[in-house]
């Protein structure tokens, strides 16, 4: 399995012949020169409806025919407002099995609305079990008690979580979340895109080192194997 980071909360996951995009924010993303028309997708996973996560979903979904997995309100909106019918609603606590793996929707402590103000349902994180590995994308969140349960129920190999503060947890709270989830490796996201979420990555590394947890900071456009 390969993961490529395009900045903010956008990842491309290549697994079992499937290309999965998370929160495909390319247009107006200062950390990538990749255009929405340059990417392929079999599956799009959306954590919530804010503009920097909803992003280029309609254009990519229309061009590729990708299956869009998200909460009920988001998939409904995509079908009703953009005519894309290849959707799978998945709300908190639900899970679905596919040939390429399993996806489960979790809680996330955040808000969710579309750029036009339409209610976007409750935000989610996603747990993926693929190729014998467990990947937990927390989505935009702050720590919540059930993260401890997630850590008990899932042997998380890789956690993807925000550290930018202001709109989500900052570095200190992100480390608190890591201690509850207990992942083998954590990759930070949702930082340095806009001035309110600029961080010192040295502080992040030091905070993780202090708790004896491993982190990897991916460069924008960098690919890693899991």
C-alpha positions as CSV (number, residue, x, y, z in Angstrom):
1,X,0.0,0.0,0.0
2,X,1.3,3.5,-0.9
3,X,0.2,6.8,0.5
4,X,0.9,10.1,-1.3
5,X,0.3,13.4,0.6
6,X,-0.9,16.4,-1.3
7,X,-1.0,18.8,1.6
8,X,-3.8,19.8,4.1
9,X,-5.9,16.6,4.5
10,X,-5.6,15.2,1.0
11,X,-4.1,11.7,0.6
12,X,-4.0,9.3,-2.3
13,X,-4.0,5.6,-1.2
14,X,-3.0,2.9,-3.7
15,X,-4.1,-0.5,-2.6
16,X,-5.1,-3.7,-4.4
17,X,-5.5,-1.9,-7.7
18,X,-7.7,0.8,-6.1
19,X,-7.0,4.5,-6.0
20,X,-8.6,6.1,-2.9
21,X,-8.6,9.8,-2.4
22,X,-9.3,11.4,1.0
23,X,-10.8,14.9,1.2
24,X,-9.6,15.9,-2.3
25,X,-8.7,19.6,-1.9
26,X,-6.6,20.6,-4.9
27,X,-7.9,23.9,-6.2
28,X,-6.7,26.7,-3.9
29,X,-4.4,24.2,-2.0
30,X,-1.1,26.1,-1.8
31,X,0.9,23.0,-1.2
32,X,0.2,21.3,-4.5
33,X,0.4,22.1,-8.2
34,X,-1.7,19.0,-9.0
35,X,-5.0,19.9,-10.6
36,X,-8.3,18.1,-10.1
37,X,-8.1,16.9,-13.7
38,X,-4.7,15.3,-13.1
39,X,-5.8,12.7,-10.5
40,X,-7.5,9.4,-10.8
41,X,-9.9,7.9,-8.3
42,X,-11.9,4.7,-7.8
43,X,-13.0,5.8,-4.3
44,X,-13.3,9.2,-2.6
45,X,-13.6,9.3,1.2
46,X,-15.0,12.5,2.7
47,X,-14.7,13.2,6.4
48,X,-17.0,16.3,6.3
49,X,-18.4,19.1,4.1
50,X,-16.1,22.1,4.8
51,X,-14.7,23.7,1.6
52,X,-11.1,22.5,2.3
53,X,-12.3,18.9,2.5
54,X,-15.3,18.8,0.1
55,X,-12.9,20.5,-2.3
56,X,-12.9,19.2,-5.8
57,X,-15.1,16.2,-5.1
58,X,-17.9,17.0,-7.7
59,X,-15.4,17.5,-10.5
60,X,-13.3,14.5,-9.8
61,X,-16.3,12.2,-9.1
62,X,-18.0,13.3,-12.4
63,X,-14.9,12.7,-14.5
64,X,-13.8,9.4,-12.9
65,X,-17.1,7.9,-11.9
66,X,-15.6,7.2,-8.4
67,X,-17.6,5.8,-5.6
68,X,-18.0,8.5,-3.0
69,X,-18.2,7.3,0.6
70,X,-19.3,9.7,3.3
71,X,-22.2,10.5,5.7
72,X,-25.8,10.5,4.6
73,X,-26.1,14.2,4.2
74,X,-23.0,14.6,2.1
75,X,-23.8,11.7,-0.3
76,X,-27.4,13.0,-0.6
77,X,-26.1,16.5,-1.5
78,X,-23.7,15.1,-4.1
79,X,-26.5,13.2,-5.8
80,X,-29.2,15.9,-5.6
81,X,-27.0,19.0,-6.4
82,X,-24.4,17.4,-8.7
83,X,-26.1,14.4,-10.2
84,X,-23.5,11.9,-9.0
85,X,-25.2,8.6,-8.1
86,X,-22.3,6.4,-7.3
87,X,-22.4,7.0,-3.6
88,X,-22.3,5.0,-0.4
89,X,-23.7,6.6,2.8
90,X,-21.8,5.6,5.9
91,X,-22.6,7.1,9.2
92,X,-20.7,6.9,12.6
93,X,-20.4,3.4,13.8
94,X,-21.2,1.8,10.5
95,X,-18.8,-0.4,8.5
96,X,-18.7,-1.8,4.9
97,X,-16.7,-4.6,3.4
98,X,-15.2,-4.3,-0.1
99,X,-12.9,-6.6,-2.0
100,X,-10.1,-4.2,-1.3
101,X,-10.8,-3.9,2.4
102,X,-13.1,-2.7,5.2
103,X,-14.0,0.9,6.1
104,X,-15.6,2.0,9.4
105,X,-16.8,5.5,10.2
106,X,-15.9,6.9,13.6
107,X,-16.8,10.0,15.6
108,X,-15.0,13.3,15.1
109,X,-15.2,16.4,17.3
110,X,-15.8,19.1,14.7
111,X,-18.5,20.7,12.6
112,X,-19.7,20.2,9.0
113,X,-21.3,22.5,6.5
114,X,-21.0,23.0,2.7
115,X,-19.6,26.2,1.2
116,X,-23.1,27.3,0.5
117,X,-24.1,26.9,4.1
118,X,-26.1,23.7,3.7
119,X,-25.9,21.4,6.7
120,X,-23.3,18.7,6.1
121,X,-24.2,16.1,8.7
122,X,-21.9,15.0,11.5
123,X,-18.2,14.9,10.7
124,X,-16.4,11.5,10.8
125,X,-13.1,9.8,10.9
126,X,-12.4,6.6,8.9
127,X,-10.7,3.4,9.9
128,X,-9.5,1.3,6.9
129,X,-8.3,-2.3,7.1
130,X,-6.4,-3.0,3.9
131,X,-3.6,-5.4,3.0
132,X,-3.4,-6.6,6.6
133,X,-2.8,-3.0,7.9
134,X,-5.0,-0.7,9.9
135,X,-5.1,3.0,8.9
136,X,-7.1,5.5,11.0
137,X,-7.8,8.9,9.5
138,X,-9.2,10.9,12.4
139,X,-10.6,13.6,10.2
140,X,-10.8,17.2,11.6
141,X,-11.1,16.6,15.4
142,X,-10.1,17.2,18.9
143,X,-9.5,14.3,21.3
144,X,-12.5,12.4,22.5
145,X,-12.8,9.6,25.0
146,X,-13.8,6.9,22.5
147,X,-10.3,7.2,20.9
148,X,-9.3,4.9,23.8
149,X,-11.8,2.3,22.6
150,X,-10.6,2.7,19.1
151,X,-7.1,2.0,20.3
152,X,-8.3,-1.1,22.2
153,X,-10.4,-2.5,19.3
154,X,-8.0,-1.8,16.5
155,X,-4.2,-2.4,16.2
156,X,-3.6,0.9,14.4
157,X,-0.5,0.8,12.2
158,X,-0.9,4.4,10.9
159,X,-2.8,7.3,12.3
160,X,-3.4,10.4,10.2
161,X,-4.4,13.4,12.3
162,X,-4.6,17.2,12.4
163,X,-2.1,19.3,14.4
164,X,-2.8,22.8,13.1
165,X,-4.8,24.1,16.1
166,X,-7.5,26.8,15.8
167,X,-10.1,24.7,13.8
168,X,-8.9,21.4,15.1
169,X,-6.6,20.0,17.9
170,X,-3.1,21.5,18.1
171,X,0.1,19.8,18.8
172,X,-0.4,19.1,22.5
173,X,-4.0,17.8,22.1
174,X,-2.9,15.7,19.1
175,X,-0.3,14.0,21.3
176,X,-3.0,13.3,23.8
177,X,-5.0,11.7,21.0
178,X,-2.0,9.6,20.0
179,X,-1.6,8.3,23.6
180,X,-5.2,7.1,23.5
181,X,-5.1,5.5,20.0
182,X,-1.5,4.1,20.5
183,X,-0.6,3.8,16.8
184,X,2.6,2.4,15.5
185,X,3.2,5.6,13.4
186,X,1.5,9.0,13.1
187,X,1.5,11.3,10.1
188,X,0.3,14.9,10.8
189,X,-2.0,16.7,8.5
190,X,-4.1,19.9,8.4
191,X,-1.3,22.4,9.1
192,X,0.5,25.3,7.4
193,X,-2.2,25.7,4.7
194,X,-3.5,29.0,6.0
195,X,-1.9,31.4,8.6
196,X,-4.2,30.4,11.5
197,X,-2.9,26.8,11.3
198,X,0.8,27.4,10.9
199,X,2.9,25.3,13.2
200,X,6.5,24.6,14.2
201,X,7.0,21.0,13.1
202,X,10.0,20.8,15.4
203,X,7.6,21.3,18.3
204,X,5.5,18.4,17.0
205,X,8.5,16.1,16.7
206,X,9.7,17.0,20.1
207,X,6.3,16.4,21.7
208,X,6.0,13.0,20.1
209,X,9.6,12.1,21.1
210,X,8.8,13.0,24.7
211,X,6.0,10.5,24.7
212,X,8.1,7.8,22.9
213,X,5.8,7.8,19.8
214,X,6.9,7.6,16.2
215,X,5.9,10.2,13.7
216,X,6.8,10.8,10.1
217,X,6.2,14.2,8.5
218,X,5.5,13.8,4.8
219,X,6.6,16.4,2.4
220,X,4.0,17.8,0.1
221,X,3.8,15.3,-2.9
222,X,5.8,12.7,-1.0
223,X,4.9,9.0,-1.1
224,X,5.4,6.4,1.6
225,X,4.8,2.7,1.8
226,X,2.9,0.9,4.5
